[in-house]
């Protein structure tokens, strides 16, 4: 009874910090908050002065409101809402021998790329990206921008312009932006703080439609500090019924990030009613404090999943993960996975957390990256081996993390099989070349199980650059490393830097699935001399890689359109393809089976492809 009374008091006292408590499993209602609408007119006003283009020129918006309709292709393909889970655990067909099919000539390709310039001089860049049916939203430290899919900027603002500013505060930072295929909306969040008053907040914005130019509901700023600690290394995710926020509690005294320096608390989880936020209504939300790992030990780099398919098994709506260093066995990370359950009467009824753990071996030591042109190194990770994002599709949690690989570093992709409450490691792969350093990896998985891995790379023979690789569901691994944007200069000052000089790099890279084509959008940093010589020598770049569907006339076996199990008719490929896909075909004569009604690009993979009526 006492705990319930404290919760009600806290909900009524909006400005009060969270009361200190050690009831790690007990959620509390923090408060109710109403949004403000940043509509089309206000967005035009915010975008009038665009420092990224010309600080002295008023830019005509040139934007005509569009109706809030998703493309017919998007609706046709059934991505508009999450479907119920199957009655039994899905299984895949038998794999054909990997030697039976190889597409030698085709390499996944980048078809669109364009520059995105930061205007705030923040270090690091903290790149994040999300794609909707028609527009792409990129957010990075200090700024947010909207582009159409040809790379034309339709809107640009500071984060403070969209989310609101408080005089004397740091200004919004560490943004995250995602697109929810179930609700057809963009979600954006960022942090802000005031060290003088020991106040930490986060703000959340929800687009009013799938077109982010039409406006946003902005919730915030919402206080999240607790006992002299604020939230950092935060994350944003969603499930069918809730929007989730998480992050590490960090001491205000020194803004120390490592778990060993956290004096009182570990991590926070906020559970927010998605239906109310989509409608622009006041929302009450539940919070969990002191979320800890096994044996009540601290975990770090908590992440909440972007849930794109309904979880199978158990009444769970979403997932959170956290990492725990282990002494015994050595070089081991224990991954805690929490299933977030929502009662039928949520948000009136309280959510629940249920934890499972799995162990993964992580090589000792994570070296910072060397670079061409000077002695300084680039910081490859801040918290040890820890993930940057969390995707859930098809009963699989997918996460990237940096790992040591001999004297350099690699990008690991870890897959956890989840049929709640059972969690196990399905597979993991380390991606590297043994020569260069792989920095800040991120990964996305589309609705057909194709993966895109993005990362920074540098070494003694190359400047810091932004790269990508892809794989289909049954490829033995990721394909060849390819450039999004090559590095152009040394980061730092080669005249004063020493081998002990460490420049910040990252802290994130961005990759997102296009909900219409199921291709991949990428957003990251590359080294470029900006004349500062202080570690801020970088620029931003975006790129797009189409999804590929594979066809081989001679193939006999289980067909899913991948490199190992291609379709053997063009009709099957077109039926499976989405607008804008690459249809990759082995040499042969194929029947079109009628009119080629879907706009795709047909590419021959060795020899001549003939298409007949």
Buried (B, 14 or more C-beta within 10 A) or exposed (E): EEEEEEBEEBBEEEEEBBBEBEEBEBBBBBBBBEBBEBEBEBBBEBBEBBBBEEEEEEBEBEBEEEEEBBBEBBBEBEBBEBEEBEEEEEEEEEBBEEEEBEBEEBEBEBEBBBEBBBBBEBBBBBBBBBBBBBBBBBBBBBBBBBBEBEBEBBBBBBBBBBBBBBEEBEBBBBBBBBBBBBBBBBBBBBBBBBEEEBBBBBBBBBBBBBBBBBBBBBBBBBBBBBBBBBBBBBBBBBBBBBBBBBBBBBBBEEEBBEBEEBEBBBBBBBBBBBEBBBBBEEBBBBBBBBBBBEEEBBBBBBBBBBBBBBBBBEEBBBBBBBBBBBEEEEBBBBBBBBBBBBEEEBBEEBBBBBBBBBEBEBBEBBBBBBBBBBBBBBBBBBBBBBBBBBBBBBBBBBBBBBBBBEEBBBBBBBBBBBBBEEBEEBEBBBBBEEEBBBBBBBBBBBBBBBBBBBBBBBBEEBBBBBBBBBBBBBBEEBBEBBBBBBBBBBBBBEEEBEEEBBBBBBBBBBBBBBBBBBBBBBBBBBBBBBEBBEBBBBBBBBBBBBBBBBBBBEBEBEBBBBBBBBBBBBBBBBEBBBBBBBBBBBBBEBEEBEEEEBEBBBBBBEEEBEBEE
